[in-house]
Amino acid sequence: MRRGPGACGCSAEVLSYVLKRLLVALPTLLLVAASVFFLMRLIPGDPATVVLGDAATPEAVADLRIAFGLDRPVLVQFALWIERALGGDLGRSITSGEAVGPLILQRFQVTAAIVFASVGLAVLIAVPLGMLAAWKQNSWGDVAAVAAATFLLSIPSFWLGLIFLLVFGLWLGWVPVVGYVTFAEDFWGALHYIALPVATLALIETGVLIRMARASTVEVLRLDYIAHARAKGVPEWRVLARHAFPNAFAPTLTLIGLIMGSLLGGIAVIETVFTLPGLGRLLVEAIFARDYPVIQGVMLLIAVIYVVVNLVVDLLYPVFDPRVAAG
Amino acid sequence: MRLRASILAIAASLGLSMAAPAGAQEALRIRLNADIRSTDPGVNRDANTDGLVWHVLEGLVALRGDATIAPMLAERVDISADGLTYTFPLRRNVRFHNGQPLTAADVAFAMERYRKRETNWRCRGDLDSAVTRLTAVETPDPHTVVMRLEQPSALFLTMLARPDCGQAGIFHRDSLNPDGSWRAPVGTGPFRLGEWRRGQFVELERFAEYAALSGEPDGLAGNKTPMVDRVRFTIIPDDAAARAALLAGNIDVLPDARTRDLPDLRARPGMSVHSSPSFDLQIILMQTTDPLLRDVRMRRAIALALDVPELVRAVTEGSSRPARAPIPVGSGFHTPAMSEVPARDLAAARRLAQEAGYRGQPIRIVTTRRYEAFYEIAVLAQDMLRDAGINLELEVIEWATQLQRYTRGDYQMMAFGFSARLDPSLSFEMFTGPKATQPRKAWDNPEVQAMLDASMRETDPARRRAIFEAMFRQLMEDVPVVALYSSVTHAVTPASVQGYRSWAVDAPRAWGVRVQR
């Protein structure tokens, strides 16, 4: 049984819990940083060779490696990188020369906007649908919901994205096929550009969440306290909303946390199909180019995302399942 | 009721934002398959970067469509009788994007930066080599630049005009930060840099005071008058999305359409396809130091077992012609003999392989799926060589790894492609050289190296042609590589675009192009 904060509602306790969790996460982040740093250098392929292409002379490669600081011993490179990273400087991109910190934050904003919108939409669709399917287990509605979830799970995201582009961008002309603006620049324009990627991602994730919401609700509806509530004559909607939902949603919340962590770390395929300048595309391009500083920075951010998302999920857990706090 | 009104308001707003922003109709929108790396000419670059930079910066000389060299910022080029002194009188009416006139001091300033080691200019080594050594850049008066070489070189002007060298583009000193690092290009080109939104687009603005040459556009030379107010290079990595963007009217030029999409695009009303042979080269490399492939009979057996015309037809869906010489068909130095492909001869291949002591052991060919053509070449070669009893095994690796193995010469065979080379000497040089110092070179033959060096020094075209013919004959004898074909670039534009043309270097040109929607 998890032991979460918030049992006493005391904000000092919550704060101390959060700080403790973040402190405990530091070795994890250091481990991730070290693993990524050394693993990337074990992979064949050299940034200088990629930059110079098929005309790379040994002298030009050597010059560029010096310029990138790759001529130094790997341990020295790592120590320098860690030292700068602790000071908030994640270095500069080998391919574009941009400062890595601002670059990944800029790209993360694009990814985050799409992920939050699509996961929010998916939760709004999937959780009620999954619960209703469980409530009417084995009915035609349940079968239809499970079939729809399985279908959505089976669709590759790039394929669905391309179909959406074809139908809504090309045939109907409702949305532009390429482009992106931020919400700060043009709110409605931004909605316009992210509509298709959000719809694509939301549909895919809806499939996963319907199955989880349904399974956990089926399990909860079999418990004695639900039978007891029904025997007391509590209305069925209240049984579902008041008694079944909090317990049934808790496992779904964990899944949402995992989904958020995984998607915030990059939705490269969606970003490529919809030409969005997000974190996933940045990471994939950086890996192809062996752009070490960008890869290290993005992976570190992904590790931070997982730590934060898990922490948020743990903090939210007692809200839905009081047993966690009580335990 | 309020909800309905809100929905209608949202719908109306969406409808409004669907309309193009004011002024957008004046922009030419071109697909770019990846972001540019920088705006620093010939330094942190790739083909997209070169293609963007040549809209903004110009050099003293420029490349014509047939890979010959024409004056650009220079009025003409005067070469001394001994071939050691190049005099470039500058055009008088040229201004930088900041309004300053072009002077010889600007040229000297730019060349000085290129020649500094810390600049990491791609072509610094080429202008400081045994064949071509630039010893001085002088400015006898504000409108004349003199460059001196250590010895005559047939390649000097080509080096200055090469797109991958940033055309040795002349920039104003305002392009640099106070510490000497690159800030943004202030050049003399037909467009000036507008906004670069990384990962999304690069926008150029028409340079109203551009001093265009008269005549027609020709490669990167000739008349480069900008016809549109803005050019937006929109970054669309995915080919299918790029095609959809063209059809939806979100871009005006798809400069690199896939061959497989052409029948459908041609069938659509108003769409025009602009095809042009490129100066690149798709090739199979063989490692001549490998215990098995060291024997020339084994390499010849492999070459004879390949049905090159069929392989090229299958990989390019009939759009490219097979060629066994590295000199592209569009070059003035390409001869008919270089297009003749020896017939496939399986019996001879089997016999030669047997004489070389081949006993069916596997030969590994390195390839990648990053460039589909490389993979298809390897698969087809495997199938064709099987007919001659030669056992080829595919080693499919990631592109950066393949590039590193190419650079180290770490392969038995490799399906590979060379980017465009603009001089026949460079076409041979890309795979010719001493392996001891340059392991990436496939052809290490001292006699050929001597011929190559001679071709770089010789300035008489007829004598150069004779050298290239001799090198080609030797190439067919030694078979360190099997040259296959130069690819064809297919651009597609809708009816609203006029004046767009593909050309030998694989990146678009926006000058001389109109959009009338």
Interface residues (C-beta under 8 A of the other chain):
Chain A: I43 P44 G45 D46 T49 V50 V51 L52 G53 D54 A55 A56 T57 P58 E59 A60 V61 D63 L64 A67 T95 S96 G97 E98 L103 Q106 R107 L162 L165 L166 G169 L170 G173 W174 V175 P176 V177 V178 G179 Y180 D186 W188 G189 L191 H192 T272 V273 F274 T275 P277 R281 L282 E285 F288 A289 R290
Chain B: I10 S13 L14 L16 S17 M18 A34 D35 R37 S38 N44 D46 R117 E118 N120 R122 G125 D164 R197 R198 G199 Q200 T234 I235 I236 P237 D238 A240 A241 A242 A244 A245 L247 A248 N250 I251 R370 I397 E398 W399 A400 T401 L403 Q404 R405 Y406 T407 F416 G417 F418 S419 M430 T437 Q438 P439 R440
